[in-house]
Amino acid sequence: MKMSVHVAEVVWDWANWLLVGALVVGVVATYFIVQTAKVKEAALKQELAAAGKIAATANERAKILEVRAGELRNTNLTLEKQLVDLKKSVRGREISDEQHDKIIAALRGKKLPNFTMYVVHDFEARIYAFSIMGVLEELGMRTPYVSLDGVEPSQTGVVACGDGTEASREFIDALAAAGVVGVTNPNSKVVIPYCPPLSIFVGRRDPPQTWRVPAVKKQ
């Protein structure tokens, strides 16, 4: 079918208007797409900022909890040590396996003088003196026992006094190295009350130190 000039002009006009309309719609659509993209971007930035604040708060809280956990660990260690000390205080002094082995290893097979044991009138001191005597008897030593009944010397702990000879000095040094003797007097020229030459004085144990539960900071 052959189109007339008039029809062609009409169709051409409509086609131009449709093209313009399509361009206008495209521009409008593009505008709205850009605007909505900006809104979405702003919302995403807000979400990221909020997430960053939450993460920062969580990290700060984690640091606080870590510090708190460290304080609690230190407190537990302190309490455990104090509990051990308290048990020792209640149970009384004793010769540990380590002390026993150390004394035996240092003095086994050596010719040692006999020492007399002077002990205050105290049940715990007597038990401790007997444990010391048991170790000395393993070394072949005789240890006469003298109870200081009715005498209350102020000296606490254990004192060993020698006669100035090398053998007694070596013996006293071994007891001191093992932590059994706190005070030594290897020279017989210096006289300590209740501790004549070749003797071991066992006094009352030192009073337990006052201790308290360590404070823990509140968060």
C-alpha positions as CSV (number, residue, x, y, z in Angstrom):
1,M,0.0,0.0,0.0
2,K,1.4,3.3,-1.1
3,M,1.3,6.0,1.6
4,S,0.3,9.5,0.5
5,V,2.3,12.6,1.4
6,H,-0.3,13.8,3.9
7,V,-0.4,10.5,5.7
8,A,3.4,10.4,5.8
9,E,3.6,13.8,7.4
10,V,1.0,12.8,10.0
11,V,2.9,9.6,10.8
12,W,6.2,11.6,10.9
13,D,4.8,14.1,13.4
14,W,3.5,11.4,15.7
15,A,6.7,9.5,15.5
16,N,8.6,12.7,16.6
17,W,6.2,13.3,19.5
18,L,6.6,9.7,20.6
19,L,10.4,10.0,20.4
20,V,10.3,13.1,22.5
21,G,7.9,11.5,25.0
22,A,10.2,8.5,25.3
23,L,13.2,10.8,25.9
24,V,11.3,12.7,28.5
25,V,10.3,9.4,30.2
26,G,13.9,8.3,30.1
27,V,15.1,11.5,31.7
28,V,12.5,11.3,34.4
29,A,13.3,7.6,35.1
30,T,17.0,8.4,35.2
31,Y,16.3,11.2,37.7
32,F,14.3,8.9,40.0
33,I,16.9,6.2,39.7
34,V,19.7,8.6,40.8
35,Q,17.6,9.9,43.7
36,T,16.7,6.5,45.0
37,A,20.3,5.4,44.7
38,K,21.3,8.4,46.8
39,V,18.7,7.5,49.4
40,K,19.9,3.9,49.5
41,E,23.5,5.0,49.8
42,A,22.7,7.3,52.7
43,A,20.8,4.6,54.5
44,L,23.7,2.2,53.9
45,K,26.2,4.7,55.4
46,Q,24.0,5.1,58.5
47,E,23.8,1.4,58.9
48,L,27.6,1.1,58.6
49,A,28.1,3.9,61.1
50,A,25.7,2.2,63.6
51,A,27.5,-1.1,63.1
52,G,30.8,0.7,63.7
53,K,29.6,2.1,66.9
54,I,28.3,-1.3,68.0
55,A,31.6,-2.9,67.2
56,A,33.5,-0.1,69.1
57,T,31.3,-0.6,72.1
58,A,31.8,-4.4,71.9
59,N,35.6,-4.0,71.7
60,E,35.6,-1.6,74.7
61,R,33.4,-4.0,76.7
62,A,35.7,-6.9,75.7
63,K,38.7,-4.9,77.0
64,I,36.9,-4.2,80.3
65,L,36.0,-7.9,80.7
66,E,39.6,-8.9,79.9
67,V,40.9,-6.6,82.6
68,R,38.3,-8.0,85.0
69,A,39.2,-11.6,84.2
70,G,42.9,-10.8,84.9
71,E,42.0,-9.3,88.2
72,L,40.0,-12.3,89.1
73,R,42.9,-14.6,88.1
74,N,45.3,-12.7,90.3
75,T,42.8,-12.7,93.2
76,N,42.4,-16.5,92.9
77,L,46.1,-17.0,92.9
78,T,46.5,-14.9,96.0
79,L,43.7,-16.7,97.7
80,E,45.1,-20.1,96.8
81,K,48.5,-19.1,98.2
82,Q,46.9,-17.8,101.4
83,L,44.9,-21.0,101.7
84,V,48.1,-23.1,101.5
85,D,49.7,-20.8,104.1
86,L,46.7,-21.1,106.4
87,K,46.6,-24.9,106.1
88,K,50.3,-25.0,107.0
89,S,49.7,-22.7,109.9
90,V,46.9,-24.9,111.2
91,R,48.7,-28.2,110.5
92,G,52.0,-27.1,112.0
93,R,55.6,-27.4,110.8
94,E,56.9,-30.5,109.2
95,I,59.9,-31.8,107.3
96,S,58.9,-32.0,103.7
97,D,60.2,-34.8,101.4
98,E,62.3,-32.2,99.6
99,Q,64.0,-31.1,102.8
100,H,64.5,-34.7,104.0
101,D,66.2,-35.7,100.7
102,K,68.3,-32.5,100.7
103,I,69.7,-33.1,104.2
104,I,70.3,-36.8,103.6
105,A,72.1,-36.2,100.3
106,A,74.4,-33.5,101.9
107,L,75.3,-35.5,105.0
108,R,75.1,-39.2,104.2
109,G,78.2,-41.2,105.0
110,K,79.9,-38.3,106.9
111,K,81.0,-38.5,110.5
112,L,78.8,-36.2,112.4
113,P,78.7,-35.2,116.1
114,N,75.6,-36.0,118.2
115,F,73.3,-33.0,118.9
116,T,71.0,-32.6,121.9
117,M,67.5,-31.4,121.1
118,Y,66.1,-28.7,123.4
119,V,62.3,-28.2,122.9
120,V,60.0,-25.7,124.5
121,H,56.8,-26.8,126.3
122,D,54.6,-26.7,123.2
123,F,52.8,-29.6,121.5
124,E,53.5,-28.3,117.9
125,A,57.2,-27.7,118.7
126,R,57.6,-31.2,120.1
127,I,56.0,-32.8,117.0
128,Y,58.4,-30.8,114.8
129,A,61.3,-31.7,116.9
130,F,60.5,-35.4,116.6
131,S,60.4,-35.1,112.8
132,I,63.8,-33.5,112.8
133,M,65.1,-36.2,115.1
134,G,63.8,-38.8,112.7
135,V,66.0,-37.4,109.9
136,L,69.1,-37.2,112.1
137,E,68.6,-40.8,113.2
138,E,68.7,-41.9,109.5
139,L,72.2,-40.4,109.4
140,G,73.2,-42.5,112.4
141,M,73.2,-39.6,114.9
142,R,72.0,-39.8,118.5
143,T,69.8,-36.9,119.5
144,P,69.0,-36.8,123.3
145,Y,65.8,-35.0,124.0
146,V,65.5,-32.3,126.6
147,S,62.1,-30.7,127.3
148,L,62.2,-27.2,128.6
149,D,59.2,-27.6,130.9
150,G,58.2,-24.5,132.8
151,V,60.5,-22.4,130.7
152,E,59.1,-20.0,128.2
153,P,61.9,-18.5,126.1
154,S,61.0,-15.7,123.7
155,Q,63.0,-17.2,120.9
156,T,60.8,-18.7,118.1
157,G,61.8,-21.0,115.3
158,V,64.8,-23.3,115.2
159,V,68.3,-22.5,116.3
160,A,71.3,-24.8,115.8
161,C,74.6,-24.3,117.7
162,G,77.9,-26.0,117.0
163,D,81.1,-26.4,118.9
164,G,83.4,-24.7,116.4
165,T,84.5,-27.8,114.6
166,E,84.2,-28.3,110.8
167,A,81.9,-31.3,111.3
168,S,79.3,-29.4,113.3
169,R,79.5,-26.5,111.0
170,E,78.9,-28.7,108.0
171,F,75.9,-30.3,109.7
172,I,74.4,-26.9,110.7
173,D,74.9,-25.5,107.2
174,A,73.0,-28.5,105.7
175,L,70.1,-27.9,108.0
176,A,70.0,-24.2,107.2
177,A,70.3,-24.9,103.4
178,A,67.3,-27.2,103.7
179,G,65.3,-24.5,105.5
180,V,65.0,-26.5,108.7
181,V,67.1,-24.1,110.8
182,G,66.5,-20.4,110.8
183,V,69.3,-19.2,113.0
184,T,72.8,-20.8,113.2
185,N,75.6,-20.4,115.7
186,P,78.6,-22.6,114.6
187,N,81.0,-20.9,117.1
188,S,80.9,-22.3,120.6
189,K,82.4,-19.0,122.0
190,V,79.1,-17.2,121.4
191,V,76.5,-18.6,123.7
192,I,72.8,-18.4,122.9
193,P,70.3,-19.0,125.8
194,Y,68.8,-22.6,125.7
195,C,71.2,-23.5,122.9
196,P,74.6,-24.8,124.2
197,P,77.2,-26.1,121.9
198,L,76.2,-29.2,119.8
199,S,72.5,-28.6,120.3
200,I,69.3,-27.7,118.4
201,F,66.7,-25.5,120.0
202,V,63.2,-25.9,118.8
203,G,61.0,-23.0,119.8
204,R,57.4,-22.1,119.1
205,R,56.6,-21.4,115.4
206,D,56.4,-17.8,114.3
207,P,52.9,-16.4,114.6
208,P,51.0,-16.5,111.3
209,Q,50.9,-13.2,109.4
210,T,47.7,-11.3,109.2
211,W,46.1,-11.7,105.8
212,R,43.1,-10.3,104.1
213,V,41.1,-11.0,101.0
214,P,42.4,-8.7,98.2
215,A,39.8,-6.2,96.9
216,V,38.6,-6.5,93.4
217,K,37.6,-3.4,91.5
218,K,33.9,-3.2,90.5
219,Q,33.2,-2.5,86.9
